[in-house]
Amino acid sequence: MLIAITRLAEKAGRDAALCAQYGHTCYTVSPLRAELLEENIDRFVAEANAGKFDAIFFTSALPAEVIAPRLGPDTGARIVAIGPQTARTLRACGLEPETLPSYYSADFAPYLGDWLKGRKVGIPRAAVPNPDLLQAIRDLGGEACECPAYTLVPTGEDLDTARADVVLFTSASSFTKAHWTRRAGQIVAAIGTVTAAAMEKAGGVPDVVGDGSLVGTLDALNRREGEDHA
């Protein structure tokens, strides 16, 4: 099947190769574009290199691409990645990250647990509030230092989705800000439960829900197709 994947153009990464492994082809559609907040990034890098943070949590590949090459070898911080793609980006920059066992920010605080007490966590991310993550860190006695590294700006463009067999939304924002029209028979997929919840709130139920990763979503899609043709 042909899959339209909602991504920032910079984050398409290994999408085509992964889709091919599952017998599909894909292309990127971008309801959002990223604008880097250079002053915030400069400040965060300076603080990290001065040893201000005990841990740095990268919640996506884009801030990893921008910030990791500028981190020195002696930050003293635990580096944590939200998933394998972000981890690969960090490794390419010479860092050795830990990787969360799931693809959700909500699992960051439980992963570090009591270690967080009295420690500071730097979180370079999109300028999209995540109060639950910050509160979870505080609840364990940690200090959350969020850095808005980029903003997400709606492109306002009508997405080229009509030719796709599947439209796969990779975030809640990419769904809520998308300009598109679903055609009859088209499969709609959510990469994870947060995205699915946003879709359901808008009155639509996704046909496929992944585990927060592209691989998990492709696996769920293939299972659905197998069941439909069994």
C-alpha positions in Angstrom: 0.0 0.0 0.0 1.0 3.6 -0.5 1.2 5.5 2.9 1.1 9.3 3.3 3.0 10.0 6.6 2.6 13.3 8.3 6.1 14.5 9.2 8.2 17.5 9.4 10.3 17.2 6.2 13.4 17.0 8.3 12.2 14.0 10.3 11.3 11.6 7.4 14.5 9.8 8.2 14.2 6.0 7.6 10.5 6.0 6.8 10.8 4.7 3.3 13.2 1.9 4.3 11.0 0.8 7.2 7.8 0.9 5.0 9.6 -1.2 2.4 10.4 -3.8 5.1 6.7 -4.2 5.7 5.8 -4.3 2.0 4.7 -0.7 1.6 5.8 2.5 0.0 5.4 6.0 1.5 5.8 9.7 1.0 5.8 12.6 3.4 3.1 15.2 3.8 3.8 18.2 6.1 0.9 19.9 7.9 3.6 21.7 10.1 7.0 23.2 9.6 9.6 23.8 12.3 11.2 27.1 13.1 14.3 26.9 15.3 14.5 29.2 18.3 18.2 29.9 18.1 18.5 32.0 21.3 16.9 29.3 23.3 19.1 26.6 21.8 22.3 28.7 22.4 21.3 29.1 26.0 20.5 25.4 26.5 23.8 24.3 25.0 25.8 26.7 27.2 24.0 25.5 30.3 24.5 21.8 29.3 28.2 22.3 28.6 28.5 24.1 32.0 27.2 21.0 33.7 23.9 22.4 34.8 21.9 19.3 34.0 22.0 15.8 35.6 20.0 14.4 32.7 19.0 15.5 29.3 15.8 14.1 27.7 15.5 14.2 24.0 11.9 13.8 23.1 12.4 13.7 19.3 15.1 13.5 16.7 15.0 17.2 15.6 16.4 18.7 18.8 18.9 15.9 18.9 20.1 16.8 15.4 20.4 20.4 16.3 21.8 20.2 19.9 23.8 17.0 20.2 26.6 18.1 17.9 27.2 21.1 20.1 27.4 19.2 23.4 30.9 18.8 24.8 32.2 15.5 26.2 32.0 16.5 29.9 28.4 17.6 30.4 28.1 14.9 33.2 24.5 14.3 32.2 22.6 11.1 31.6 21.4 11.3 28.0 17.9 9.7 27.5 16.2 9.2 24.1 12.5 8.7 23.6 13.0 6.0 20.9 15.5 4.3 18.6 15.4 7.0 15.8 16.3 9.7 18.3 18.9 7.4 19.9 20.5 6.8 16.5 20.7 10.5 15.9 22.5 10.9 19.2 24.9 8.1 18.6 25.8 9.6 15.2 26.9 12.7 17.2 29.1 10.6 19.5 26.8 10.3 22.5 25.7 7.1 24.2 22.1 7.5 25.1 19.8 5.4 27.2 16.5 4.6 25.4 13.1 4.6 27.0 11.3 1.2 26.9 8.3 2.8 25.2 7.7 5.7 22.8 5.9 8.0 25.3 7.2 11.0 27.3 5.0 9.9 30.1 7.3 7.0 30.8 10.4 9.1 31.3 9.9 9.8 35.0 8.9 6.2 35.9 12.0 5.1 34.0 14.4 7.1 36.1 12.3 6.8 39.3 13.9 7.8 42.6 17.1 8.8 40.8 15.4 12.0 39.9 15.3 13.3 43.5 17.3 16.5 43.8 18.4 16.4 40.1 17.9 18.7 37.2 16.6 17.5 33.8 17.1 19.5 30.6 14.4 18.9 28.0 14.9 20.5 24.6 11.7 20.1 22.7 9.0 21.7 20.6 7.3 24.7 22.1 4.3 22.6 22.9 3.4 22.4 26.6 3.7 19.0 28.3 2.7 19.8 31.9 2.2 16.1 32.7 5.9 15.4 32.0 7.1 18.3 34.1 4.8 17.5 37.0 5.9 13.8 36.9 9.5 14.9 37.3 8.6 17.3 40.1 6.6 14.6 41.9 9.7 12.5 42.1 11.7 15.4 43.6 13.4 16.5 40.3 13.6 19.8 38.7 12.4 20.0 35.1 14.2 22.6 32.9 12.2 22.8 29.6 13.8 24.4 26.6 11.5 25.4 23.7 14.0 24.6 20.9 11.6 25.1 18.0 8.0 26.1 17.2 5.6 24.1 15.0 3.9 26.4 12.5 0.9 25.1 10.4 1.8 25.2 6.7 -1.9 25.8 5.9 -1.5 23.7 2.7 -4.0 21.2 1.5 -2.2 17.9 2.0 -1.6 15.5 -0.9 -3.4 12.5 0.6 -6.0 11.6 -2.0 -3.7 9.2 -3.8 -2.7 7.3 -0.6 -4.2 4.1 0.6 -3.3 5.0 4.2 -2.9 8.3 5.9 -0.7 7.9 9.0 -0.7 10.7 11.5 2.5 10.9 13.6 1.3 13.3 16.3 -1.8 14.9 17.7 -0.7 18.3 16.3 -0.1 16.9 12.9 -3.7 15.7 12.9 -5.4 18.8 14.4 -3.5 21.2 12.1 -3.9 19.2 8.9 -5.9 20.3 5.9 -7.0 17.2 4.2 -10.0 15.3 2.9 -10.5 11.6 3.6 -11.6 9.7 0.5 -13.9 6.6 0.6 -12.0 3.4 1.5 -8.9 5.2 2.8 -7.4 3.8 6.0 -6.5 6.3 8.7 -3.8 5.4 11.2 -2.6 7.0 14.4 1.0 6.3 15.5 0.0 5.9 19.1 -2.7 6.4 21.7 -2.1 10.2 22.2 -2.7 10.8 18.5 -5.6 8.4 18.5 -7.2 10.3 21.4 -6.9 13.6 19.5 -8.6 12.0 16.5 -11.4 10.6 18.6 -11.9 14.0 20.3 -12.5 15.4 16.8 -15.1 12.8 16.1 -13.1 10.2 14.2 -11.8 6.8 15.2 -8.6 5.6 13.6 -8.6 2.3 11.8 -5.1 1.5 13.1 -3.4 2.5 16.3 0.4 1.9 16.8 2.5 1.8 19.9 4.0 5.2 19.4 6.5 4.1 16.7 6.4 3.8 12.9 7.4 0.2 13.2 4.6 -0.6 15.6 2.1 1.2 13.4 3.2 -0.7 10.3 3.0 -4.0 12.3 -0.6 -3.1 13.4 -1.5 -2.2 9.8 -0.3 -5.5 8.5 -2.1 -7.4 11.2 -5.3 -5.6 10.3 -4.9 -6.3 6.6 -4.1 -9.9 7.4 -7.3 -10.2 9.5 -9.4 -8.5 6.8 -8.2 -11.0 4.2 -8.3 -14.1 6.3 
